[in-house]
Structures are given as C-alpha cells and as structure tokens.
Amino acid sequence: MSTSVTIHAQLPCGKEVRVKIVENGNTVEEFTLQDGERAIRYLHDGREIRVLEAVQLKATPSLDQTGDG
C-alpha cells in the first residue's frame, strides 16, 4: 500500500521548495520546485519525503548562455 503526496509550490519571488526523498536512509531523489510548480510522489514503508522552503539558489549560466560563441 502507498500514499500519494502532492507538493504545490506557492512562493514569493526569491524562494524555492527543495524536496528530498529518502528510502531506508538513502537519498533516492532530490529536486526543486519554483512558484506554481507541482510534484506528486508516493510514500510506502521506509520512504520519507522532506520538504523545505528556502531562499532560491542563484543559477550558474551554462556554456551556451555565456555568449562565448
């Protein structure tokens, strides 16, 4: 049997939701949600979902965004 969990981010500018899924002490997934985004994940024996609202991390530009060609 499992339980579905919906995470719906409703955040002010400059904030994000950080989600970490742990199963039997091991991290199996980590991701962030921005304002208006949603995620559905499932809980079952030994699984834990951790949700933290935090200051948004600055993104590092990728190589194709730097303007070097």
PDB file of N, CA, C and O in Angstrom:
ATOM      1  N   MET A   1       0.850  -1.173   0.000  1.00  0.00           N
ATOM      2  CA  MET A   1       0.000   0.000   0.000  1.00  0.00           C
ATOM      3  C   MET A   1       0.893   1.233   0.000  1.00  0.00           C
ATOM      4  O   MET A   1       1.953   1.231   0.624  1.00  0.00           O
ATOM      5  N   SER A   2       0.475   2.274  -0.689  1.00  0.00           N
ATOM      6  CA  SER A   2       1.243   3.518  -0.718  1.00  0.00           C
ATOM      7  C   SER A   2       0.307   4.711  -0.567  1.00  0.00           C
ATOM      8  O   SER A   2      -0.908   4.598  -0.731  1.00  0.00           O
ATOM      9  N   THR A   3       0.898   5.843  -0.255  1.00  0.00           N
ATOM     10  CA  THR A   3       0.159   7.091  -0.090  1.00  0.00           C
ATOM     11  C   THR A   3       0.722   8.103  -1.060  1.00  0.00           C
ATOM     12  O   THR A   3       1.937   8.294  -1.112  1.00  0.00           O
ATOM     13  N   SER A   4      -0.138   8.764  -1.837  1.00  0.00           N
ATOM     14  CA  SER A   4       0.344   9.794  -2.757  1.00  0.00           C
ATOM     15  C   SER A   4       0.449  11.128  -2.018  1.00  0.00           C
ATOM     16  O   SER A   4      -0.400  11.477  -1.197  1.00  0.00           O
ATOM     17  N   VAL A   5       1.513  11.856  -2.334  1.00  0.00           N
ATOM     18  CA  VAL A   5       1.775  13.160  -1.732  1.00  0.00           C
ATOM     19  C   VAL A   5       1.921  14.161  -2.867  1.00  0.00           C
ATOM     20  O   VAL A   5       2.734  13.959  -3.769  1.00  0.00           O
ATOM     21  N   THR A   6       1.141  15.242  -2.834  1.00  0.00           N
ATOM     22  CA  THR A   6       1.254  16.309  -3.825  1.00  0.00           C
ATOM     23  C   THR A   6       1.898  17.516  -3.161  1.00  0.00           C
ATOM     24  O   THR A   6       1.458  17.973  -2.106  1.00  0.00           O
ATOM     25  N   ILE A   7       2.944  18.022  -3.795  1.00  0.00           N
ATOM     26  CA  ILE A   7       3.628  19.216  -3.309  1.00  0.00           C
ATOM     27  C   ILE A   7       3.360  20.309  -4.336  1.00  0.00           C
ATOM     28  O   ILE A   7       3.726  20.170  -5.503  1.00  0.00           O
ATOM     29  N   HIS A   8       2.725  21.391  -3.908  1.00  0.00           N
ATOM     30  CA  HIS A   8       2.389  22.505  -4.803  1.00  0.00           C
ATOM     31  C   HIS A   8       3.065  23.748  -4.251  1.00  0.00           C
ATOM     32  O   HIS A   8       2.702  24.244  -3.185  1.00  0.00           O
ATOM     33  N   ALA A   9       4.048  24.243  -4.981  1.00  0.00           N
ATOM     34  CA  ALA A   9       4.817  25.410  -4.528  1.00  0.00           C
ATOM     35  C   ALA A   9       4.037  26.692  -4.792  1.00  0.00           C
ATOM     36  O   ALA A   9       3.658  26.971  -5.929  1.00  0.00           O
ATOM     37  N   GLN A  10       3.800  27.460  -3.752  1.00  0.00           N
ATOM     38  CA  GLN A  10       3.185  28.784  -3.849  1.00  0.00           C
ATOM     39  C   GLN A  10       4.091  29.721  -3.068  1.00  0.00           C
ATOM     40  O   GLN A  10       3.972  29.855  -1.850  1.00  0.00           O
ATOM     41  N   LEU A  11       4.997  30.368  -3.791  1.00  0.00           N
ATOM     42  CA  LEU A  11       6.112  31.064  -3.156  1.00  0.00           C
ATOM     43  C   LEU A  11       6.249  32.505  -3.610  1.00  0.00           C
ATOM     44  O   LEU A  11       5.855  32.854  -4.723  1.00  0.00           O
ATOM     45  N   PRO A  12       6.809  33.342  -2.745  1.00  0.00           N
ATOM     46  CA  PRO A  12       7.163  34.698  -3.175  1.00  0.00           C
ATOM     47  C   PRO A  12       8.435  34.652  -4.027  1.00  0.00           C
ATOM     48  O   PRO A  12       9.155  33.654  -4.030  1.00  0.00           O
ATOM     49  N   CYS A  13       8.692  35.720  -4.729  1.00  0.00           N
ATOM     50  CA  CYS A  13       9.898  35.835  -5.556  1.00  0.00           C
ATOM     51  C   CYS A  13      11.132  35.603  -4.688  1.00  0.00           C
ATOM     52  O   CYS A  13      11.196  36.082  -3.556  1.00  0.00           O
ATOM     53  N   GLY A  14      12.104  34.876  -5.214  1.00  0.00           N
ATOM     54  CA  GLY A  14      13.340  34.645  -4.490  1.00  0.00           C
ATOM     55  C   GLY A  14      13.328  33.426  -3.588  1.00  0.00           C
ATOM     56  O   GLY A  14      14.307  33.170  -2.888  1.00  0.00           O
ATOM     57  N   LYS A  15      12.231  32.663  -3.590  1.00  0.00           N
ATOM     58  CA  LYS A  15      12.136  31.451  -2.777  1.00  0.00           C
ATOM     59  C   LYS A  15      11.936  30.238  -3.677  1.00  0.00           C
ATOM     60  O   LYS A  15      11.486  30.372  -4.815  1.00  0.00           O
ATOM     61  N   GLU A  16      12.269  29.055  -3.168  1.00  0.00           N
ATOM     62  CA  GLU A  16      12.038  27.803  -3.861  1.00  0.00           C
ATOM     63  C   GLU A  16      11.730  26.720  -2.834  1.00  0.00           C
ATOM     64  O   GLU A  16      11.997  26.886  -1.644  1.00  0.00           O
ATOM     65  N   VAL A  17      11.168  25.617  -3.302  1.00  0.00           N
ATOM     66  CA  VAL A  17      10.914  24.472  -2.439  1.00  0.00           C
ATOM     67  C   VAL A  17      11.923  23.394  -2.815  1.00  0.00           C
ATOM     68  O   VAL A  17      12.036  23.019  -3.982  1.00  0.00           O
ATOM     69  N   ARG A  18      12.649  22.903  -1.827  1.00  0.00           N
ATOM     70  CA  ARG A  18      13.619  21.823  -2.034  1.00  0.00           C
ATOM     71  C   ARG A  18      13.013  20.538  -1.478  1.00  0.00           C
ATOM     72  O   ARG A  18      12.582  20.488  -0.326  1.00  0.00           O
ATOM     73  N   VAL A  19      12.987  19.506  -2.308  1.00  0.00           N
ATOM     74  CA  VAL A  19      12.380  18.236  -1.943  1.00  0.00           C
ATOM     75  C   VAL A  19      13.462  17.152  -1.967  1.00  0.00           C
ATOM     76  O   VAL A  19      14.255  17.067  -2.905  1.00  0.00           O
ATOM     77  N   LYS A  20      13.474  16.346  -0.940  1.00  0.00           N
ATOM     78  CA  LYS A  20      14.421  15.237  -0.845  1.00  0.00           C
ATOM     79  C   LYS A  20      13.640  13.990  -0.450  1.00  0.00           C
ATOM     80  O   LYS A  20      12.896  14.000   0.530  1.00  0.00           O
ATOM     81  N   ILE A  21      13.814  12.918  -1.216  1.00  0.00           N
ATOM     82  CA  ILE A  21      13.129  11.666  -0.928  1.00  0.00           C
ATOM     83  C   ILE A  21      14.175  10.659  -0.467  1.00  0.00           C
ATOM     84  O   ILE A  21      15.162  10.396  -1.153  1.00  0.00           O
ATOM     85  N   VAL A  22      13.926  10.105   0.714  1.00  0.00           N
ATOM     86  CA  VAL A  22      14.857   9.171   1.343  1.00  0.00           C
ATOM     87  C   VAL A  22      14.131   7.846   1.544  1.00  0.00           C
ATOM     88  O   VAL A  22      12.990   7.806   2.004  1.00  0.00           O
ATOM     89  N   GLU A  23      14.823   6.760   1.189  1.00  0.00           N
ATOM     90  CA  GLU A  23      14.255   5.436   1.385  1.00  0.00           C
ATOM     91  C   GLU A  23      15.246   4.589   2.171  1.00  0.00           C
ATOM     92  O   GLU A  23      16.367   4.346   1.722  1.00  0.00           O
ATOM     93  N   ASN A  24      14.824   4.147   3.341  1.00  0.00           N
ATOM     94  CA  ASN A  24      15.682   3.347   4.222  1.00  0.00           C
ATOM     95  C   ASN A  24      17.042   3.998   4.451  1.00  0.00           C
ATOM     96  O   ASN A  24      18.071   3.322   4.448  1.00  0.00           O
ATOM     97  N   GLY A  25      17.038   5.325   4.651  1.00  0.00           N
ATOM     98  CA  GLY A  25      18.260   6.064   4.961  1.00  0.00           C
ATOM     99  C   GLY A  25      19.079   6.513   3.767  1.00  0.00           C
ATOM    100  O   GLY A  25      20.074   7.217   3.940  1.00  0.00           O
ATOM    101  N   ASN A  26      18.687   6.126   2.552  1.00  0.00           N
ATOM    102  CA  ASN A  26      19.422   6.513   1.339  1.00  0.00           C
ATOM    103  C   ASN A  26      18.616   7.492   0.506  1.00  0.00           C
ATOM    104  O   ASN A  26      17.425   7.286   0.274  1.00  0.00           O
ATOM    105  N   THR A  27      19.271   8.566   0.052  1.00  0.00           N
ATOM    106  CA  THR A  27      18.592   9.537  -0.808  1.00  0.00           C
ATOM    107  C   THR A  27      18.338   8.903  -2.167  1.00  0.00           C
ATOM    108  O   THR A  27      19.264   8.403  -2.805  1.00  0.00           O
ATOM    109  N   VAL A  28      17.084   8.923  -2.610  1.00  0.00           N
ATOM    110  CA  VAL A  28      16.744   8.356  -3.914  1.00  0.00           C
ATOM    111  C   VAL A  28      16.382   9.428  -4.937  1.00  0.00           C
ATOM    112  O   VAL A  28      16.405   9.167  -6.140  1.00  0.00           O
ATOM    113  N   GLU A  29      16.046  10.637  -4.469  1.00  0.00           N
ATOM    114  CA  GLU A  29      15.704  11.722  -5.396  1.00  0.00           C
ATOM    115  C   GLU A  29      15.776  13.054  -4.670  1.00  0.00           C
ATOM    116  O   GLU A  29      15.387  13.161  -3.507  1.00  0.00           O
ATOM    117  N   GLU A  30      16.279  14.071  -5.366  1.00  0.00           N
ATOM    118  CA  GLU A  30      16.282  15.451  -4.878  1.00  0.00           C
ATOM    119  C   GLU A  30      15.905  16.356  -6.043  1.00  0.00           C
ATOM    120  O   GLU A  30      16.379  16.159  -7.162  1.00  0.00           O
ATOM    121  N   PHE A  31      15.055  17.347  -5.787  1.00  0.00           N
ATOM    122  CA  PHE A  31      14.692  18.311  -6.820  1.00  0.00           C
ATOM    123  C   PHE A  31      14.156  19.573  -6.179  1.00  0.00           C
ATOM    124  O   PHE A  31      13.863  19.600  -4.983  1.00  0.00           O
ATOM    125  N   THR A  32      14.028  20.623  -6.985  1.00  0.00           N
ATOM    126  CA  THR A  32      13.462  21.878  -6.503  1.00  0.00           C
ATOM    127  C   THR A  32      12.220  22.219  -7.313  1.00  0.00           C
ATOM    128  O   THR A  32      12.082  21.823  -8.471  1.00  0.00           O
ATOM    129  N   LEU A  33      11.327  22.957  -6.682  1.00  0.00           N
ATOM    130  CA  LEU A  33      10.126  23.468  -7.333  1.00  0.00           C
ATOM    131  C   LEU A  33      10.117  24.979  -7.214  1.00  0.00           C
ATOM    132  O   LEU A  33      10.492  25.533  -6.181  1.00  0.00           O
ATOM    133  N   GLN A  34       9.690  25.638  -8.269  1.00  0.00           N
ATOM    134  CA  GLN A  34       9.528  27.085  -8.281  1.00  0.00           C
ATOM    135  C   GLN A  34       8.042  27.399  -8.120  1.00  0.00           C
ATOM    136  O   GLN A  34       7.207  26.494  -8.142  1.00  0.00           O
ATOM    137  N   ASP A  35       7.717  28.669  -7.960  1.00  0.00           N
ATOM    138  CA  ASP A  35       6.333  29.095  -7.761  1.00  0.00           C
ATOM    139  C   ASP A  35       5.416  28.536  -8.847  1.00  0.00           C
ATOM    140  O   ASP A  35       5.694  28.679 -10.038  1.00  0.00           O
ATOM    141  N   GLY A  36       4.340  27.908  -8.437  1.00  0.00           N
ATOM    142  CA  GLY A  36       3.340  27.376  -9.359  1.00  0.00           C
ATOM    143  C   GLY A  36       3.591  25.945  -9.807  1.00  0.00           C
ATOM    144  O   GLY A  36       2.708  25.335 -10.410  1.00  0.00           O
ATOM    145  N   GLU A  37       4.759  25.395  -9.533  1.00  0.00           N
ATOM    146  CA  GLU A  37       5.058  24.028  -9.949  1.00  0.00           C
ATOM    147  C   GLU A  37       4.504  23.030  -8.940  1.00  0.00           C
ATOM    148  O   GLU A  37       4.324  23.347  -7.764  1.00  0.00           O
ATOM    149  N   ARG A  38       4.237  21.816  -9.423  1.00  0.00           N
ATOM    150  CA  ARG A  38       3.719  20.734  -8.582  1.00  0.00           C
ATOM    151  C   ARG A  38       4.504  19.456  -8.841  1.00  0.00           C
ATOM    152  O   ARG A  38       5.093  19.269  -9.905  1.00  0.00           O
ATOM    153  N   ALA A  39       4.496  18.593  -7.852  1.00  0.00           N
ATOM    154  CA  ALA A  39       5.080  17.264  -7.992  1.00  0.00           C
ATOM    155  C   ALA A  39       4.236  16.288  -7.187  1.00  0.00           C
ATOM    156  O   ALA A  39       3.738  16.629  -6.115  1.00  0.00           O
ATOM    157  N   ILE A  40       4.078  15.089  -7.699  1.00  0.00           N
ATOM    158  CA  ILE A  40       3.380  14.019  -6.987  1.00  0.00           C
ATOM    159  C   ILE A  40       4.377  12.879  -6.806  1.00  0.00           C
ATOM    160  O   ILE A  40       5.003  12.427  -7.765  1.00  0.00           O
ATOM    161  N   ARG A  41       4.514  12.428  -5.576  1.00  0.00           N
ATOM    162  CA  ARG A  41       5.389  11.310  -5.258  1.00  0.00           C
ATOM    163  C   ARG A  41       4.623  10.362  -4.329  1.00  0.00           C
ATOM    164  O   ARG A  41       3.574  10.721  -3.795  1.00  0.00           O
ATOM    165  N   TYR A  42       5.146   9.174  -4.146  1.00  0.00           N
ATOM    166  CA  TYR A  42       4.449   8.151  -3.368  1.00  0.00           C
ATOM    167  C   TYR A  42       5.276   7.702  -2.171  1.00  0.00           C
ATOM    168  O   TYR A  42       6.488   7.507  -2.266  1.00  0.00           O
ATOM    169  N   LEU A  43       4.594   7.545  -1.045  1.00  0.00           N
ATOM    170  CA  LEU A  43       5.200   7.042   0.186  1.00  0.00           C
ATOM    171  C   LEU A  43       4.816   5.587   0.371  1.00  0.00           C
ATOM    172  O   LEU A  43       3.700   5.178   0.053  1.00  0.00           O
ATOM    173  N   HIS A  44       5.747   4.820   0.885  1.00  0.00           N
ATOM    174  CA  HIS A  44       5.477   3.449   1.311  1.00  0.00           C
ATOM    175  C   HIS A  44       6.468   3.121   2.411  1.00  0.00           C
ATOM    176  O   HIS A  44       7.259   3.982   2.798  1.00  0.00           O
ATOM    177  N   ASP A  45       6.448   1.921   2.916  1.00  0.00           N
ATOM    178  CA  ASP A  45       7.305   1.541   4.041  1.00  0.00           C
ATOM    179  C   ASP A  45       8.754   1.959   3.812  1.00  0.00           C
ATOM    180  O   ASP A  45       9.342   1.647   2.776  1.00  0.00           O
ATOM    181  N   GLY A  46       9.322   2.663   4.782  1.00  0.00           N
ATOM    182  CA  GLY A  46      10.730   3.047   4.718  1.00  0.00           C
ATOM    183  C   GLY A  46      11.022   4.289   3.902  1.00  0.00           C
ATOM    184  O   GLY A  46      12.180   4.697   3.818  1.00  0.00           O
ATOM    185  N   ARG A  47      10.006   4.914   3.290  1.00  0.00           N
ATOM    186  CA  ARG A  47      10.224   6.103   2.462  1.00  0.00           C
ATOM    187  C   ARG A  47       9.781   7.351   3.204  1.00  0.00           C
ATOM    188  O   ARG A  47       8.765   7.353   3.899  1.00  0.00           O
ATOM    189  N   GLU A  48      10.563   8.414   3.044  1.00  0.00           N
ATOM    190  CA  GLU A  48      10.298   9.685   3.709  1.00  0.00           C
ATOM    191  C   GLU A  48      10.461  10.805   2.690  1.00  0.00           C
ATOM    192  O   GLU A  48      11.386  10.770   1.878  1.00  0.00           O
ATOM    193  N   ILE A  49       9.577  11.794   2.721  1.00  0.00           N
ATOM    194  CA  ILE A  49       9.680  12.961   1.850  1.00  0.00           C
ATOM    195  C   ILE A  49       9.931  14.173   2.724  1.00  0.00           C
ATOM    196  O   ILE A  49       9.150  14.478   3.625  1.00  0.00           O
ATOM    197  N   ARG A  50      11.036  14.864   2.446  1.00  0.00           N
ATOM    198  CA  ARG A  50      11.397  16.072   3.194  1.00  0.00           C
ATOM    199  C   ARG A  50      11.200  17.273   2.286  1.00  0.00           C
ATOM    200  O   ARG A  50      11.657  17.283   1.143  1.00  0.00           O
ATOM    201  N   VAL A  51      10.516  18.285   2.804  1.00  0.00           N
ATOM    202  CA  VAL A  51      10.212  19.483   2.026  1.00  0.00           C
ATOM    203  C   VAL A  51      10.688  20.697   2.806  1.00  0.00           C
ATOM    204  O   VAL A  51      10.387  20.848   3.990  1.00  0.00           O
ATOM    205  N   LEU A  52      11.444  21.572   2.120  1.00  0.00           N
ATOM    206  CA  LEU A  52      11.996  22.763   2.757  1.00  0.00           C
ATOM    207  C   LEU A  52      11.772  23.973   1.851  1.00  0.00           C
ATOM    208  O   LEU A  52      12.149  23.948   0.680  1.00  0.00           O
ATOM    209  N   GLU A  53      11.163  25.027   2.386  1.00  0.00           N
ATOM    210  CA  GLU A  53      11.065  26.295   1.661  1.00  0.00           C
ATOM    211  C   GLU A  53      12.319  27.085   2.006  1.00  0.00           C
ATOM    212  O   GLU A  53      12.642  27.272   3.179  1.00  0.00           O
ATOM    213  N   ALA A  54      13.026  27.549   0.977  1.00  0.00           N
ATOM    214  CA  ALA A  54      14.315  28.196   1.202  1.00  0.00           C
ATOM    215  C   ALA A  54      14.537  29.325   0.204  1.00  0.00           C
ATOM    216  O   ALA A  54      13.816  29.456  -0.785  1.00  0.00           O
ATOM    217  N   VAL A  55      15.554  30.138   0.489  1.00  0.00           N
ATOM    218  CA  VAL A  55      15.960  31.187  -0.444  1.00  0.00           C
ATOM    219  C   VAL A  55      16.452  30.515  -1.718  1.00  0.00           C
ATOM    220  O   VAL A  55      17.211  29.547  -1.673  1.00  0.00           O
ATOM    221  N   GLN A  56      16.013  31.038  -2.844  1.00  0.00           N
ATOM    222  CA  GLN A  56      16.356  30.470  -4.138  1.00  0.00           C
ATOM    223  C   GLN A  56      17.859  30.573  -4.389  1.00  0.00           C
ATOM    224  O   GLN A  56      18.464  31.625  -4.184  1.00  0.00           O
ATOM    225  N   LEU A  57      18.446  29.473  -4.833  1.00  0.00           N
ATOM    226  CA  LEU A  57      19.863  29.463  -5.175  1.00  0.00           C
ATOM    227  C   LEU A  57      20.059  30.127  -6.531  1.00  0.00           C
ATOM    228  O   LEU A  57      19.242  29.960  -7.436  1.00  0.00           O
ATOM    229  N   LYS A  58      21.142  30.876  -6.666  1.00  0.00           N
ATOM    230  CA  LYS A  58      21.464  31.511  -7.950  1.00  0.00           C
ATOM    231  C   LYS A  58      21.864  30.442  -8.947  1.00  0.00           C
ATOM    232  O   LYS A  58      22.652  29.554  -8.624  1.00  0.00           O
ATOM    233  N   ALA A  59      21.330  30.519 -10.147  1.00  0.00           N
ATOM    234  CA  ALA A  59      21.688  29.571 -11.196  1.00  0.00           C
ATOM    235  C   ALA A  59      23.011  29.966 -11.822  1.00  0.00           C
ATOM    236  O   ALA A  59      23.290  31.150 -12.009  1.00  0.00           O
ATOM    237  N   THR A  60      23.822  28.974 -12.144  1.00  0.00           N
ATOM    238  CA  THR A  60      25.079  29.209 -12.836  1.00  0.00           C
ATOM    239  C   THR A  60      24.808  29.106 -14.325  1.00  0.00           C
ATOM    240  O   THR A  60      24.237  28.107 -14.764  1.00  0.00           O
ATOM    241  N   PRO A  61      25.195  30.103 -15.129  1.00  0.00           N
ATOM    242  CA  PRO A  61      24.907  30.037 -16.560  1.00  0.00           C
ATOM    243  C   PRO A  61      25.629  28.857 -17.209  1.00  0.00           C
ATOM    244  O   PRO A  61      26.782  28.566 -16.891  1.00  0.00           O
ATOM    245  N   SER A  62      24.926  28.184 -18.125  1.00  0.00           N
ATOM    246  CA  SER A  62      25.562  27.091 -18.851  1.00  0.00           C
ATOM    247  C   SER A  62      26.447  27.670 -19.942  1.00  0.00           C
ATOM    248  O   SER A  62      26.399  28.868 -20.219  1.00  0.00           O
ATOM    249  N   LEU A  63      27.254  26.820 -20.559  1.00  0.00           N
ATOM    250  CA  LEU A  63      28.207  27.284 -21.575  1.00  0.00           C
ATOM    251  C   LEU A  63      27.514  27.995 -22.737  1.00  0.00           C
ATOM    252  O   LEU A  63      28.042  28.980 -23.254  1.00  0.00           O
ATOM    253  N   ASP A  64      26.351  27.517 -23.155  1.00  0.00           N
ATOM    254  CA  ASP A  64      25.683  28.147 -24.292  1.00  0.00           C
ATOM    255  C   ASP A  64      24.973  29.448 -23.902  1.00  0.00           C
ATOM    256  O   ASP A  64      24.403  30.102 -24.776  1.00  0.00           O
ATOM    257  N   GLN A  65      24.985  29.844 -22.641  1.00  0.00           N
ATOM    258  CA  GLN A  65      24.387  31.102 -22.200  1.00  0.00           C
ATOM    259  C   GLN A  65      25.427  32.164 -21.902  1.00  0.00           C
ATOM    260  O   GLN A  65      25.065  33.284 -21.540  1.00  0.00           O
ATOM    261  N   THR A  66      26.710  31.849 -22.043  1.00  0.00           N
ATOM    262  CA  THR A  66      27.742  32.782 -21.652  1.00  0.00           C
ATOM    263  C   THR A  66      28.102  33.769 -22.753  1.00  0.00           C
ATOM    264  O   THR A  66      28.781  34.762 -22.492  1.00  0.00           O
ATOM    265  N   GLY A  67      27.659  33.513 -23.978  1.00  0.00           N
ATOM    266  CA  GLY A  67      27.957  34.431 -25.072  1.00  0.00           C
ATOM    267  C   GLY A  67      29.334  34.226 -25.680  1.00  0.00           C
ATOM    268  O   GLY A  67      29.809  35.095 -26.411  1.00  0.00           O
ATOM    269  N   ASP A  68      29.989  33.110 -25.404  1.00  0.00           N
ATOM    270  CA  ASP A  68      31.303  32.827 -25.949  1.00  0.00           C
ATOM    271  C   ASP A  68      31.218  31.973 -27.206  1.00  0.00           C
ATOM    272  O   ASP A  68      31.960  31.000 -27.341  1.00  0.00           O
ATOM    273  N   GLY A  69      30.339  32.317 -28.112  1.00  0.00           N
ATOM    274  CA  GLY A  69      30.295  31.572 -29.377  1.00  0.00           C
ATOM    275  C   GLY A  69      29.066  30.853 -29.500  1.00  0.00           C
ATOM    276  O   GLY A  69      28.848  30.169 -30.499  1.00  0.00           O
TER     277      GLY A  69
END
